């Protein structure tokens, strides 16, 4: 996953979450949103320089997840 791709995803309205948590259950529990692990999808690892964009911080090596609105 590249910085440019993360920025595209955020700009398109996706709820992108970068973390060191390694599974959907942990992300759902700790992301601060009222979601279950079924609302969380792992994409891939971020490999690039650390950066912040629209109040979201990404660190080299973060696992990148998409968090969907609960149905």
GUNULO-187292 format. One record per atom (N, C-alpha, C): residue in three letters; x, z, y. Coordinates in steps of 0.2 Angstrom, whole numbers, plus 5000, padded with zeros to 4 digits. Atoms other than C-alpha are relative to their C-alpha. Example, Ala and Ser with C-alpha at 12.3 -4.5 7.8 and 13.67 -1.06 7.14 Angstrom:
2
ALA500450004994ALA506250394978ALA500450005006SER499649994994SER506850364995SER499650035005
This chain:
71
UNK500450004994UNK500050005000UNK500550005006UNK499650014994UNK500749955017UNK499650045006UNK500349974994UNK500450035034UNK499549955003UNK500550054997UNK499649875040UNK499350004996UNK500650005005UNK498449875025UNK499650075002UNK500449944998UNK497950055029UNK499750005006UNK500350014994UNK497650015047UNK499449965000UNK500550045001UNK496549875042UNK499450034997UNK500549965004UNK495549985030UNK499650055005UNK500349954996UNK495250115043UNK499649975006UNK500450044994UNK494749985057UNK499449974997UNK500650035002UNK493549915045UNK499450054998UNK500549955001UNK492650085043UNK500150044994UNK500049965006UNK493250145027UNK500350075001UNK499749934999UNK493650335025UNK500650004995UNK499350005004UNK495450325019UNK500350075001UNK499749945000UNK496250485014UNK500750004996UNK499350005003UNK498150505011UNK500250084998UNK499949935002UNK498650665001UNK500650004994UNK499649995006UNK499850734988UNK499650024994UNK500549995006UNK498350774977UNK500149944995UNK499950065005UNK498550674961UNK499349994996UNK500750025004UNK496650664955UNK499450015005UNK500650004996UNK494950634962UNK499750075001UNK500349945000UNK494350804958UNK500350055005UNK499749964995UNK495650894969UNK499949975007UNK500250034994UNK495350774983UNK499350025002UNK500749984998UNK493450804983UNK500050075002UNK500049924998UNK493750994983UNK500450015006UNK499649984994UNK495050994997UNK499949965006UNK500150054995UNK494550845008UNK499650035006UNK500449974994UNK493350955019UNK499449965001UNK500750035000UNK491850845015UNK499650024994UNK500549985006UNK490350875004UNK500049954996UNK500050055004UNK490850754991UNK500250024993UNK499749985007UNK491150754972UNK500549954998UNK499550045002UNK492450674962UNK499849934999UNK500350075001UNK491250524959UNK500049965006UNK500050044993UNK491350484978UNK500749985002UNK499350014998UNK493250474978UNK500349954995UNK499750055004UNK494250324972UNK500749995002UNK499350014999UNK496150314970UNK500149935001UNK499850074999UNK496850154977UNK500849994997UNK499350015002UNK498750164976UNK500550055004UNK499549964996UNK500350254983UNK500249965006UNK499850034993UNK500850225001UNK500850015000UNK499350005000UNK502650175002UNK500249975007UNK499850024994UNK503250165020UNK500250065005UNK499849944996UNK503750265035UNK499450045002UNK500549954998UNK502750415040UNK499649985007UNK500450024993UNK501350375054UNK499450045000UNK500749974998UNK499750435062UNK499649955003UNK500550054997UNK498250325066UNK499350035000UNK500749984999UNK496550375073UNK500050074997UNK500049935002UNK496950565069UNK500150004992UNK499849995007UNK497450525051UNK500749994999UNK499250005001UNK499250555045UNK500149984993UNK499850035007UNK500050465031UNK500850015000UNK499349995001UNK501750515024UNK500249964994UNK499750045005UNK502850405013UNK499950044993UNK500149975006UNK502350444995UNK499350024999UNK500749985001UNK500550494998UNK499649964995UNK500450045004UNK499250444986UNK499449985005UNK500650024995UNK497850344995UNK499449994996UNK500750005003UNK496050374991UNK499549975005UNK500550024996UNK494450304998UNK499450054998UNK500549955001UNK493050435000UNK499349965003UNK500750034998UNK491250365000UNK499550055002UNK500549964998UNK489750435008UNK499650024993UNK500449995006UNK488750534994UNK499449975001UNK500750035000UNK487150454989UNK499550054999
